[in-house]
């Protein structure tokens, strides 16, 4: 027996915040002949269930202080974890200090994440107290020493660890290196994610500037939950999965918060299309023309087939579909309002992969679910698009930029043609710009009024030539192009795009301007009797 009063039996340190399952785990460890060290509430709980426990304070010879802030931060604990079993000098030092080895560390952390996401937000002092210090230190020490110490970082591993110990005849040295390594990696992943959450949350809550003057963070901190496996990626030969990317003190308002109702699992491509649908839909919420409450977006291969805003949801669906009904086969749809039974019946048998909305009327849910492979998703926090930092991973580099709805000052937007744009067309222009900003470049969008609101009548997305984008939008629009407004995400480098628009009957144009040949485009618009506004804001999306 060492001077710290402990025996030479295998020793487990068990100190957990989430105590569900820990009594059963500790009982089995104790029944195997292990000695259990514990702290505070965990020790009291185990004693209440007649499990022999040695208080950590008896090992350290030092009381817990500062309301439990300091209890395991002591050489008697960490020397027993960090001493290398293959290093005789370490073992001799440990023996000379009178400390014993610790063979298993079972710890879970203070629930900083859940406290940080409470609404309304907790006081700063409460939040700071939820930053675990001793727990991550124990996990990291045990994970570093995984060749000698078995670390148990999550309660989901309790059964697996007990099974491994029973198979090893209760001898910790008999536990496979594979399990030790997996537990160690899990421990490091847990502490890394925890630290990211703490750093990201405090960066938002404290008055400290951790961003560049433009609002881009000075460091990229990425943390996500466990991998959620998908059947395959963009193609069947590619493995794929998804991770929850929320890592701040604001609960996720994105796809990870969406609830799926029926249908088969979402695919990789479904997620990409749903992300595009959400982005388009959110860009239409809370705008200057928000007197049109119902918006519908139809997405195919991350681009919009049609977009409409209306006083009536059924009309929004029909107007969006009319923009490109051919391409909308196997589409993803987003509605900005609760889907009604009438809208569900209007969708009918149309082949739809997924529909996402703030909710569905019970009748609408039942009707749409008759197609068993349809995925219906609800997202309670269907919020307007805001200026957030969005990241994109490339080969060897991450890009970051501020994304949101373009803030154009329409009062100062310049009409550059002899014919002025009608004042009541400004809201149509706002709608067209909001849509065009989300379409892949080079893009041109044709928009027009409907009996109940606004809608796209033709979209030309993702072209290497701007005039070709006009031609594609024209083919999609057909006769509906006559009298429409053309919105471009960037300037026209030549007058050919203006000429092509005139041929199909476009009467007004909205574009950023800024080309060295702007005057050619202005002259062309004047020749054709068009009105044209320069917004001064490019809207590329790659």
Buried (B, 14 or more C-beta within 10 A) or exposed (E): EBEBEBEEBBBBBBBBBEBEEBBEBBBBBBEBEBBBBBBBEBBEBBEEEEBEBBBBBBBBEBEBEEEEEBBBBBEBBBBBBBBEBEEEEBBEEBBEBEBBBBBBBBBBBBEBBEBBBEEEBBEEEEBBBBBBEBBBBBBBBBBBBBEBBBBBBBBEBBEEBBEBBEEBEBEBEEBEEEBBEBBBBBBBBBBBBBBBBBBBBBBEBEEEEBEEEEEEBEEEBBBBEEEBEBEBBEEEEEEBEBEBBBBBBBBBBBBBBBEBBEBEEBBBBBBBBBBBBBBBBBBBBEBEBEEBBBBBBBBBBBBBBBBBBBBBBBBBBBBBBBBBBEBBEEBBBBBBBBBBBBBBEBBEEBEBBBBBBBBBBEBBBEBBBEBEEBBBBBBEEBBBBEEEBEEEEEEEEEEBEEBBBBEBEEEEBEEBBEBEBEEEBBBBBBBBBBBBBBBBBBBBBBBBBBEBBBBBBBBBBBBEBBBBBBBBBBEBBEEBBEEBBBBBBBBBBBBBBBBBBBEBBBBBBBBBBEBEEBEBBBBBBBEBEBBBBBBBBBBEBE
